[in-house]
Amino acid sequence: MPRREFDEALAVAVQPPLAALELAGRAGKGVLHQHDDVPGVGKPLTVPLAAFKFAHDGPSIERPPARVGEHTDEVLGAVGYTAEQIAALRRSGAVA
C-alpha cells in the first residue's frame, strides 16, 4: 500500500465511527453504498460496506435492506412461535 493511501486509511480509522464514515464517503473509498429506492423508506439510504479494501475485489450490496417486519414471521417461527402466537404479537403491537 503506498504511503499516501496508508495515511488516508489511518486518518479514517482513528476517527469516531460517524466521522470516519463521513470522511470515507467524501474520499470515495467505496466503504459506503447508497440505495436510491428502498421500499417503505421514501428517500435514499446510505449503508456501510466494509471498512477495508481487498486486493482485487470488494464487498458489494445487491439489494436494499429488508423492510421493517419483513422477516418477523420467519424469525419468530424459527425460534418456536406458532402462527397464532405471532398473530397475537402483531395484534398487540409488540412486533411489526
N, C-alpha and C positions, 0 to 999 in steps of 0.2 A: 504494500500500500504506500503510495507516495506520501511524503511528509505533509503536504497541504491537505490531502484527503484525510489523513490521520488527525491533524489538528482540528479540522471541521467536525469529524466524528466525535472527538473528545469534547469539543465545545457543546455539542448536543447532549452527550452522555452525562455531563456534570450539572445539568440544569434540573430544576423541579419538573415533574412529568409534563404538565401542561405547557410550560415554556419550551421544553425540549421538542414536543410535538409541533408547536408553532414554528420554532426555528427550523426543524427538519422539513416542514411543509414549505416554508419560504425558500429553502435551499434546494428544493426539488430532489430530495434524496430518495424518493419513492417509498417512504415509510407511511404515507397516508394515501387512502383511496376514497374518492368521492363518488357516492351513488347519486345520480341525478333524479331518479324516480324510485322512491321507496313507498309502496302501498301503505296507506294509513298515516304517513308522516307529513306529506304535503309540502316538503321543501327538501333541498339537497341535504345529504347526510354524509359527513366525513368520518371514516373509521381508521384506526391504525392497522398497519400490516406488521411486519417485523421491524425491530429497531436495529437490524444489521443487514448487510448485503451478502449475497452468495457470490462466488466467483463467476458463475455463468448464468444462473437463473435467480429468481427471487420468488418471494411469496406472491400469491395473487388471490383475488376475490372474484368469484364467478357469478355471484348473485347477491342481492341485498340481504341484510339481516332479517331474521324471522319477525313477523308481526307479533305484537303483544298478544299472548294467549294462543298463538298458532299451534304450539305443541303441547298445550296443557293436558288435554285428554290422554295423549300418548304417554307423557311422562308419568302422570298420576296412575294410569293403568299399569305401567311397568313396575311401579312400586306397590301395587296391590289394591288400589282403589277400584271399586266396581263402577259401572256406568251410572248406577243410581246414586252412589256417593258423590261422584263427580258432578252430576246434575244438581245435587243438593248444595254442593260448594259453590257452584255457579249461581244458583238462585239466591244464595245468601250474600253474594258479592265477594266471597273470600278469594275467588280466582277469576281471571279474565276469560 
